[in-house]
Amino acid sequence: MTGRRIALVGGAGGIGRALAADLTDLGDEIITLDLAGSLDRHGVAGGVAIDVTDEDSVSRAFASLDGPVDGVVNLAGYNSDLTAMAEMGTDYFDDILNANLRGAFLVARTAISRLAENGSMVNIASGLASHVRPGYGAYSASKAAVIAMTKTMALELAPKVRVNAVAPGLVDTAFLRGGTGRSEEDGESIVDLEAYKAMIPLARVATPADVTGPIRFLLGPDSGYMTGQVLWVNGGGYMP
């Protein structure tokens, strides 16, 4: 499973950087695609600028890749506020679905033509796709749709390509502070992390390393008979 080419969309974020380091240590070639500001801020050399909300940007980014890739991981997504549905503005709702669902669709549709035979696509969903909580209505809806899209693509692309998803609980990254490239990244978390830990059987918030292992598994041969599946990674906070 070494020597592969893996494209990480949203790869300049906390999980993406940890995953890139892990895969590089395994001998893989990593192509990081993210917002130009995120690539610059985190010093990602050789990264490819992409804005998943812009169809032309997604097309240009994948067109710039030299040859096929063996895996695509779509880590892009954000949620910047906690708002009850009854109080949520349509602009905010549209923005969240545009980034998290429409963006995932654009990436997946464009990446298909770049994936090699027996390639693997991994979408990042969320535990909130099923284990809904107050204030996350738009984000939950977008990630539930990402899971439905993942399963649909798994059927449509089999047996050439496998498509699976990882659905983490809260992970202590810039995501909790408004998103990589969309916020100051080091501000206050929009979530009460101490209260959250108190609800988790494993009694802590996830780190990027807790999520990269499941992603690596879905990219590799040990998951070769899995497609259309969701791995829930949440410290026992949600057990479907």
Buried (B, 14 or more C-beta within 10 A) or exposed (E): BEEBBBBBBBBBBBBBBBBBEBBEEBEBEBBBBBBBEBBBBBEBEEBBBBBBBEBEBBBBBBEEBEEEBBBBBBBBBBBBEEBEEEEBEEEBBEBBBBBBBBBBBBBBBBBBEBBBEEBBBBBBBBBBBBBBEEBBBBBBBBBBBBBEBBBEBBEEBEEEBBBBBBBBBBBBBBBBBBBBBBBEBEEEBBBEEEEBBEEBEEEEBBBBEBBBBBBBBBBBEEBEEBBBBBBBBBBEBBEE
